[in-house]
Amino acid sequence: MKIQNWKRSSAIALSAFLFFGITEGTSYASSVTASAQMEWASLKIEGTGATIVYNPTTWTSSWSRAGTFAQWTIPSNVYGVNNFQTGIVATIAESEIGASLPHSAYALAKTDTVSGKENIIAAASAFATNYEEYSAIATAQRDQYYQVTGNGNLIFSINYTLGNITIDASDGSGWADILSFSYLTRFNAITKEWDNITGFVIDEIETGLIDYNDVFDSRSGTLTFTYDATEDEFLHFGAGVKVKASAASAVPVPGAVWLLGSGLLGMIAIRRKSAQ
């Protein structure tokens, strides 16, 4: 009877040892990618007239962050700010730490000022292996200033595309958030400040936390902003895109399990010999 019990214990211990041994050798990984684009060249202003009174030199602001949750990498140089030859303003951030890949998190915020192109682009990706967490964020926008030439409604409209979100999180979890936005402010002649009129107009795709593989289809549309304008007012219109991506891998089984398994088998072998 004792021998049968020890045989049963041996089988259980051996099965556990093999299971944990195989699991420990598995490399867990999770990845998330997302992107968005806005077509500044598609901007239309209808209704009461408005004339451009100031067009910022770069037509843009952009920023990016990437890395672990505890340490973001901030670009040391924003290249192309005054590069009229390429017509591109951009920031790029890449994670400086992480053993899994040279760049475990990557973020790009870019605006093109080339005539006829003039796209606003944001992209972010995060890749994590054994017990890592990485995230990235990118924001880019453009703006222009106008003087109203008559009383009545002004209708601003601009086209955008919220790109594919890809989450491969079978060995962990991940989430992404992509959005396009537009806003309008009005110059206050009394306070000498710019007052927000109605806030942001936003279209957004947010995945929430995903612990399996999935692809969210891209979506295109038009943001529309209507404002009851007064002649000679000064307005500031802006539009842009923002992308976030985050990935966390599963926790690997520690290598100490191998020692535990071999110890159990050794003890079982000794007890079996004693029982015999």
N, C-alpha and C positions, 0 to 999 in steps of 0.2 A: 504493500500500500504506500509506504514511504517512497519507494522507487518511482511509482506512478505519479505521485505528487511532485517529486523533483523533476520528472520528465516534463510534466505540465508547466512547471515554473521555468524550466530551461527554454521551452518553446516560446513562452510569453516574453522572457527576457531577450531571447535572440531576435524575435520579431520587432520588439521595441528598439533594439540596438540597430537593426538594419534600417528601420524606418527613419530614426533620427540621423543615422549616418548618411543616408541618401539625401534627406532634407538639408543637412548641414552643407552638403556639397552643391546645393542649388544656388544660383546667382539670381537674386530678386531685383527686378527693375521696373520702373514706372516712368512714363513720359507723357508730356502734354505740349501741344503746339496750338497757336491761335494767331489770327491776323485780321486786320480791318483796313479799309481804304475809303477815302472820300475824294470826290472829283471836284476840286475847286473851280475848274473851268466850266462846270455845269451850273454854277451859281447864277440865279436869275432874280431880278428885283422888278416886281410889277406893281401897278397902281400909281399912286402919287409919285411924282418924279423925285429922284435923289441923285446927286452928283458926288463923285469921289473927290474928297478934299485932301486926303492923306493916305498914301499907300506905303506901309512900312517897307523898308529896304529889303528885308528878307521875307516878308509876309508870314512870319512864322514864330512859334516857340515850340520847343520840344525837349523832352527829358526821358531818361531811361534808368532803370535800376535792375540789378540781377545778382543772385547769390543765394546764401542760406537765409533763413528767417532771422538769424541773429546778426548777420553781417551782409549788408548790401554793397555791391560794387558801384561806385559813382564814376562816370566817365571823367577822366582828368582833363581831356581836351574835347571841346565841341568843334569838330572839324567842319569846314565848309561854310562857316557863318558869313564870310564875305567873299566866297568863291563864286564870282559871277561867270567864270568860264564853264563850270559844271552846272551852275544854277541849282545846287542841292544844299539844303540845310539839314543836318542830321546829328543824332547822338546814338552811340552804340555802347551797350554795357554787357560785359561778359564776367562770369563768376571767376574770381581769382583763386578760390579754394575748391577742393573736391577731387578725390582720387579716381572717380569713375570715368570721367572724360575731361579733356582740356577745358571744355566750356560746359559745365553742367547746367548753367542757366544763361540765357541769351535774350537781350531785348534790343529792339531797333525802333527809333522814332525818326521819321524822315518826311520832309516836304520838298517837292520839286518846284522850282520857280521858272523852269523852262517854259516859254510861251507855248500854249496849246496843250501842255501836259499838266503841270500844276496839280499833281496828286498829293494827298496827305496820307501817309502810310504809317502803320504801327504793327509790329509783330513781336511775339514773345514765345519762348520755349523753355521747358525745364525737363531735366533728365536726372533721375535718382536711382542709385543702386543700393545694395545692402544697408538698410537703416539710415538713409539720407533723406533730407528734405531740401528742395530748392524751389525758388520762385523768381519770377521776372515780371516787370511792368514797363510799359512804354506809352507815352502820350505825345501827340503832335497836333498842332492846330494852326490855323491862319486867321487873319483878321484884316478889316479895312474900315476906314472912317468916311462918313458921308454927311452932306448937308442936304436937308429936305427942301424941295423946291415948290411944294404945294401942300394944301390941307387934304387929308384923307388917308385911306389904308395903304400901307406899304406891305407887300407880300414877298418875303425872302424864301427861296427854295434852293436846295442843293442835294445832289445824289450821293449815295454811299453804298458800300458793300461790306457786310460783316462776314468775313471769310470763314472757311471751314475750321471747326475745332476738332482736334484729334486727341483722344485720351486712350492710352494703352496702360491700363492700371490693373491688369489681372494679378500682378504680384505687388500690389500696393494700393494707392489711391491718388486721385488728382482732381483738379477743378480748373475752370477757365471762365473768364468774363470779358466780353468784347462789346464795345458800345460806340455809337456815333453821337455827336451832340452839336448843338448850335445855341448861341445866346445873343442877346442884344442889350446894349446899355445906352443911356442918354446923358448928354452933358448937362449938368445943372449949373446955370449961370450964376446962381446965388451962392452955392457952396463951393463952386469951382471943382466939383468932383463928378465922377461918372456914376450914375444911379442905375442899378439893375432894374429892367422893366418887368419882365415876366419870368425870369429864371431860365433854366436850361430846357431845351427840347431834346429828348433822348430816345434812341431806340437801342435796345440792349438784349444780348443773349447771355444768360448766366447758367452754367451747368449745375452748380452745387457740387457736393462731394460725390465722386464716382469711384467705385471700387471694382470696375470691370472695364472692358474695352468698348469704346463707342466713338462714333463720328457724327458730329452735328453739322448738318448741311448749311451752306452759306445762304445769306439772305440779302437781297438788294432792295433799296427803297429810296424815298425822298423825304428829307426833313423840311417842313414848312413852318414858317414863322410869320404871323400877321400882327401888324402894329398900326394903331391909329395915330398917324403922324401930324405934326403941326409945321407949317412953313417956317423955314430958317432954323429948325432944330438941327443939332449935330448928333449923329448916331454912330455907334461902334458895333459892327457885326462881326462875329467870329464863329468858326466851325472847326471840328476836329474829330479825332478818333482816339480811343484808349483801349489797351489790351493788357490783360493779366493772365498769367499761367502759373500753376503750382503743382508739384509732383512730390510724392512721398513713397518710398519703397517699403516692402514688408520687412519685418525684423527677422534676420537670419537666426537659425538655431546655433548656439555657441559651440565651438570646437570641443569644449569640456564634455559634451555629451558622449564623444568617442571614449574618453577615459572612464566615464560612468558606465557605459555599456560593457567595455572590456572588463572592468572591475566586477560587475555583476556576473558575467559569464565565468570569471575566475572563481568567485565564491561558490557558484552553483556546482562547478566541476569538483571543488574540494569537498563540498557537502555530499555530493553523489558518491564520491570515493569512500567517504566515511560511512555512509549508509550501507554500502555494499560490504 
